[in-house]
Amino acid sequence: MNKKLFKRLGALSLAAAMSLTLAACGNDEPEADPHEGMAYVNTGANYEWIYPAEGVPVSDFAEEDFQTNADGLPEYIGDRYETRLGVDVSFYQGVIDWEAVAADGVEFAMIRCGYRGSETGDIVVDEQFENNIQGALDAGLDVGVYFFSQSTGAIEAAEEANFVLSLIADYEITMPVAFDWEPLENSRAEDIDRSELTASAVVFCEMVKDAGYTPCVYLYRYIGYYEYMMERLADYEIWVGALGSWPDFYYKHSLWQFSMTGRVDGIDADVDLDYQFIPKPSDTEIAPPTASV
């Protein structure tokens, strides 16, 4: 073969190869993020990726906003909220000396007023409800209540709400009135689906709101992420049971149950401990709108 022709063919082949290589490189696109639009959350047992519910306010708590105090309890050190320490109680705590509880720095109490039997479906008043609510009020604590639900749907939730409203009518309730549904093995409600459970909470909360109280839903992280349709609960206070050193639930919440083994003067048993977060007034003044000409 002619040497000049050989060199020319070689140059053409090299140019063609380079063109193909450049074309291939030019068509490379970055791989799509498999978790785009998702949030990495602690479910209580594991860390998992979830798709956040639309339109639901997100928590603004951060881990650096909390430290452990001298008593071994988490303490909020951020600048956006005032905090108050509280307890939530039922007959399991026995007879309580509420004056001693108040003297130990507790400022509010969430008191179980009743529950629905997980097998029978009967609605029952908590055995210590009257003693607890009157004792807490007499000691100067702010008081709210919760009902332990095993509702199978909206009709039963309405029945539960009516029961609660009749119990608290003669008491000064300044804290929320909470719907507390939790899954139990062999419960008549264990097969309730997400829509029915959410409808139960909504009906309960709407009836509580219509009666002039602050409605609330108690849940723990997994239930919030996988059992409830959180977009339908966005209008209600959320009370989260999330044991740990800071409240890491993804969605905004105003009550945090951080311990189930707390010790408080006046209670001769382990007791659940809670913080209430009260937003501080904003330092920013919003100017009135300027009239248009």
N, C-alpha and C positions, 0 to 999 in steps of 0.2 A: 504494500500500500504506500501511496505517496506520503512522505513525511509531513508535508504541509497540510494535506487532507486529514491525516491522522491527528495532528495537533488541533485542527479546527474542530473535528468531531469530538475530541476530548474536551475542548473548552465549552462546546455546546452542551455536552452531557453534564458537566459540572454546573453550568449555569442553570440547567433544567432541574438538577437535584436541589440546588440552593433555593430555587423558586418554590419547589414543592415543600421544602422544609419551612420556608418563611410563611407559606400559605397555611400550613398545618398549625404553626405557632400562632398565626393571626386568628385562627378559628377557635383557639382554646378559650373557654369561658370559666370564670371561677365557679367552683362547686357551690350549689345552693346550700344555705345554712339549714340543716334538718330541723333546727329548733327555732326558726324564725317565728316571731310572734308568741313565743311560749315563755313561761317563767319557771325557774328551777326552785322548787319549794321543799320545805321539810313537812312531810305528812304526819309526823309523829313516830313513824317507824322507819321510814327511808326518805331519801331525797329523790324527787321525781320531777319530770317535766310536765307541766299542765298548760292548757290553753285558758288564760284568764277569762272570767265572765265579763261580758261587755257592759260598760256603763257603771261598773261597781267601783267606788272609790278605793284607792290603794293605800295601804298603811304607810305612814311616814316615819315609823320607828326604825331606828338603826341600832346595830349591836353596840356601837360606841356610845350610845346614849344611856347605857346601863352599866352599873358596877355592883359588886357584892358588898353590902355594908357590914358593920361590926357584928351584927346578929346572924350573918350568913344568908340574909335575904337580898334579892335583887333590889336595886335602887335606881330610880330614874334620875339622871343628871343632865338631861337635855334642857333646852330653854323654851320649848313650845307648849308644855303642859304643866299644870299642877297635878299632884297625885294624892290620893287618899287610900289608906289601908282599910280593907274590909274582910269579913268572913262570910262564907255561905254555910248554912247549917240545916240539919233536919233532926229527927228523933234519934239518929245514930250518935249524936253528941250528948244525949242524955239531958239532965237538968242543968241549965247554964246560969251562972252568976253574971248577969249582964252588966252590973255596976263594975265588977272586976274587969270584964272585957273592955269596957269603955276606958277604964283607968289605964289599961295596957296599951293604949294608943289606937285602938280600932275605932273607926269613924262611921262605918256603915255595915249593914248586915243584909244579905240576901237570904231569905228564909223560905224553906220549902213549905208550901201551904197544903200540898196534896200530891197525889199520884194516881195513875191508872194501873191496875194490876196487869202484869204482862201476860198472864194466862187467862184470868177470868174476865178482864176488861172492866172490872168494877172501879169506880172512882172513890177514893178514900181520902179523908182528911189526915194530914200528918199528925201523929200522936202528940207532938210537942208544939204544934203550930201556935195555939193561943198563948201558951206560956212564953214562947220565943218572941212573938211579935209584940206582946204587951211589955215583956221585960226589956226588949231592945229599945222600944219607944220611951219607956220610963227612964232608961239610962241615958237618953239624949242622942241615940244613934239615928242616922237616916236609915230608912228601911225600904226594901223592895222584896218582892216574892218571886218564887219560881214554881212551876208545876212540872212534875216529871211525867211526860206524856208517853203513852204507847198507842197513840192514835193510828187508826188504819186509813184515815182520810178526813176530808174537810168537815163532814157532819159530826164526827166524834171530836174533832178539834173545837168546833163551836160549842159542843156540850162541855168540854173542859174549860173553855173561856168563861162560859156562864157560871160554872161552878166556882172558879177563882174570883170572879167579880162579886159574887154573893158573899164570899168569905172575907174579902178585904173592904167591903163597903163602909164599915164603921171605924176603919183605921186610917191614920195619916200615912199615906204611901208617897214618898218623895224620890225613891229610886225606881228603876224599871220593874216592869212585870214581865217575867221571862217564860218563854216556851222552851222546855228542855226535853228534846227527844233523843234517845240514845238506843243503839241496837243491842238487843239482848238475845241470847241463845234460847231457842224454843219459845220465843215470844209470839203472840198472836199477830204482832206487827212486823215480824222479821222479813216478810216478803213485800213490804210496801215499796212501791217504786219511787223514783226521784220526783216525778210530777205530783204524786199523791202526798208525799212527805212535804214538799214545798207548799202545796195548797193548804195542808194542815197548819203550817207555821203562819202563812199569810192570813188565813181566816182568824186564827187565834189573835194575831197582832192587830188586825183591823178592828176586831171587837174591843180589844183593850184600848186602842187609840180612841175609838168612838166614845168610850166611857170616861175619857179624860186622863188616862194614865200613859206613861211612856212604854211603848211595846219594845220587846227585846227577844232575841233568839240566842240561846246558849248552844254552843257546838264546840267540838274539838276539831283539830285541823283536818283530819281525814274526812269527817262528815261535811265540812265546808267545801272541800275540794271535789268530793265524789258523790255525796248523797243529796245535797241541796242544789237547787238552781239559784245560785247566789244573785243573779241579776234581778230576781223577783224579791229579794230581801234587802235591797239597797236602801230602802226608806226606813229601816228599823235599826235600833241599837244592836250591836253584836257583842256578845260576851263569849270570849274564847278560853277554853281550857287547854293550855299549852304549857306543860311543865317544862321548866328550863330557866336559863339566866336572863332571857329577854324575850319579848313577845314577837315571834317571827312569823305570825300568820300573815299571809300576803295581803289580805283585804283590811280595810280600815275597821278598827274596833275600839270601843271606849272602856270595856271591862276586860281584865285579864286575870284568869285564875291560874296562879303560878305554882301553887303547892297544894297537895292533898294530905300532907303530913305535918302541917303547922302546929305549933304549940302556943296557946294564948292563955293568960291568966283567966280563971273563971270557967274554963272548959276542960274537963277531965278526960279528954280524948283527943286524938288527932283531928284537925279541922282544916278545911280548905281555906286558903288565903287568896285574897284578890286585891288588885289595884284598880281604882277608877282613874281615868285620865281626863282632865278637864282642860280644854284649850285655854291658853292665856289670851287676854285681849291683844289684838294687833296694835303695834306702835305706829303703824302707818295710817294716817288720816286720808280718807278718800275725798277729794275735792268735789263739791257739788257740780252737776253738769252746767255748762255754760249755755245760756239761752241763745238759740239761733236767731239770726236777724232775717 
